[in-house]
Amino acid sequence: MKILILGAGQVGGTLAENLAKESFDVTLVDHNLTRLQELASRLDIQTVSGWASHPEVLRRAGADDADMLVAVTSSDEVNMVACQVCYSLFRTPTKIARIRSSSYLTREGFFSKEHMPIDVLINPEQVVTNHIHELLKHPGALQVLDFAEGRVQLVAMRAYYGGPLVGQALRLLREHMPKADTRVAAIFRRGRAIIPQGDTVIEADDEVFFIAAREHIDAVMSELRRVERPFKRVMIAGGGNVGATLAKAVENNYTVKLLEYNVSRAKFLADQLLKTVVLQGDATDRELLLEENIEQCDAFCAVTNDDEVNIMSSLMAKRLGVRQVITLISKPAYVDLVQGGDIDIAVSPQQATTSSLLSHVRRADVARVHSLRRGAAEAIEAVAHGDQKSSKVVGRRISEIDLPTGTTIGAIVRNNEVMIAHDDVVVESDDHVILFLVDKSQVRDVERLFQVGLAFF
């Protein structure tokens, strides 16, 4: 598959890196020649320097025979015009664009072949907001990911001393929770992946990924660590697009305070937000945080446009008594450095956006993809098709499926029913199968597993 990526910023660069590792034919377009040279020196990709919306630049980049266009420049308008050019001049089959402005997104019917021919819209602020919102709903979780339209969730959390299952084998999970079925998809111990078996013993500080129906998530979490009180008071640092969207999403469920440094922006947000208390000030101002009773806050979400401000304000908030801090970090190199210490959760907008895009490049029928652990692991919701003759999964028990090394099936959704993937469960056609890959290099093998043979047609 030939993929044309417009914009070599953090999102475009991260996506190019992910796709290049999977041997896709990637061409990256940007007007920043230095950035292109840096990426080309370490990635197996082609680069073209120029303005991403110009027809001649797109022609040089190979738009006339590209299978997919992914427009993720910093400009909504450039992304939209590029999609229009590729539709009108090059007939590019699939066009994906990052659109940030709500003034475009709220126009019903605007993004259509008759008006603006974009097949898939990506809104990074909304993706990050949804991610943080799920974390606020589940105190103690490191990641909460939806599958099958929210019926199933994959949750990552750290096992703590004192948890009922810590120090015990996984087979005891069913005994502890006879009414809540679950499956541990993977365990990461000191950075190394462990494929869980019945006799695997959970240790304190293990990062445990488990799958369960949405209604059972809290029950499973209570087995791995002390039960956390629900969050009530949330402070948000940063009133940009992410901060404003997050405040609007959560202000009806929590007591919310929002810190914004810019005076005019703070006044604007105070008029727009109905229940949020908007404060003008510096999120790294210790006296301001103490004055606003930071020690009584349950969660502190640092989502400014400056990584350093987010990190410093989060460290200060944690040391002043906040239960959990969630920090937005754009630079991938910072994420591993800060998470797990005083900063509880580092959220990468690039990883969240990349996950939204990956489902569109998979070769099998894939409904959803989540990139995990900075792109090293992946969770996939694949749809099974065919019959026992044409498919390698349909008509077979979970125990009979020849899964690639490091791959586990966590759950199956069939006609809105959630079934945890125990060995005797048989896969049927049209089942949504949720898989966890501890090694992303196995993606191609998983795709081949779910592709239907010619006998089916």
Steps between C-alpha positions, in 0.01 A plus 500: 500500500633842400429767764555872458542693829477879497668670794819386673414629845468280807190318373619462140847392608367247753258357244773475235722317748224253589412427138862477382566230760220299341654535151233729354601718206499840674562844350517796738439859383595815692650843428754453783796344320705456819223299664460283190874429486502402868214251452636362171837432664347247740185378324450307177273762342497739205476874562386795287560862598226751419156633598271204564192642324670593171401268211853486358647404840238228541576374148872480582413309815314238297138594576390364161555141614473531880252275680454734793556864590550598866501879539627594845664841450447766765245679276140378465470694176811343342375155601159563344634648176746209463212253530300694242795507258565127542130427441460727197833448324636164617192301609679381817276224646525583872551847642556558873541847648572648840244775565521695826260792466151438635364756253563242225406192699157630601386556138278202429552351155801721425746211478356310205592436136266781393672758722827401669602145400663367818430136590629500860528795739753495784460750784802461736348715774189283513706179498712623795192629684326163472816327624535723808126483571518118521798526737300730728215248506738222611737627772820295504490398133799580276302454178134431419421401140163431340412220258174389340341844544587507870362158594850370574788686661871429522647646816864536602585544867786449738463225760569621854598336826184404686292419191301175547662330200855628542723202577242252372455307175269633227285185510360628833347802326177311425471384861534855628242636255243231412260760353752708302684323219832640379824403329848637557633578152859582595728584790801730475755446775796737520432592137493143368186328371367184664238290321257411779425136583280353772800453731644851438536680833428874509771701674482848649585771244398278205326694224194283434280526188161333543184481291146492634149618422463868589279427801764272657803727471486649850457156659812368326702809592418446868669158483833649395527798734332685782157636406532869409238753596323652197639836393291804592727804460706554185741782413597561136813696409471655155201650323596421143299270275568191712440670835178670387365181338587297810340749739180506295490119495544447875352808670161333554657204684776664706578825678740655248749786520692610190823703503575712192797738474367723219261766635276532192481123455406459868218753462377324185495159674321643803217603266495169312520249787186467710621336823880517483676760717750671269807655665757723330851412608816295459457125556853484645423770762524314831319770697209502253466122522499513881251787496267287286526206745697275269544247781125432494495419128469137395648544152722758331501501118784702343405558136671824396688525168835497683644165612729661757212692661292182508779301664597764758141584598420128534802436722406796718134395522597144598732619775231733629263208554302421182404130482565454128664713232440454126751679279476572128845456340562560130868402485518118488843497668352661812223242550720214622704736717213632710228233525506277804668746736316796649309530172243222499395505133664661198264540204650519151274675244711350221441145619127563548467649151712225341268240653205670331675475164638146517164322458476649149826346379452146627452238228240287680153629600607701804248705695739659750869519582673634810875556502642425846821550694632771268423293191676178610175308560158511336141403571278417202128443452480276191182370339497129409357405158456184297446141607711214630645434151587856403599643840777414743290609800129441423365171633800445727538506875731766641741223602514375139590833338866527402569842647831679428753505784411758764136532387199429721125515434329682784132511410242439227192713438214320325164672440565743788594214735845519660680167541837483672731287284546179695654203317170325419330804337439443125541795260209559259475712185442872572640470853702800616820352639715714733869410494803626689847496338794552733724521191370724224721325244241218503228725351543360147453142626183600686367672186562185295322296766180701447513528122248280319623243247383504138280195569258731683428699183 
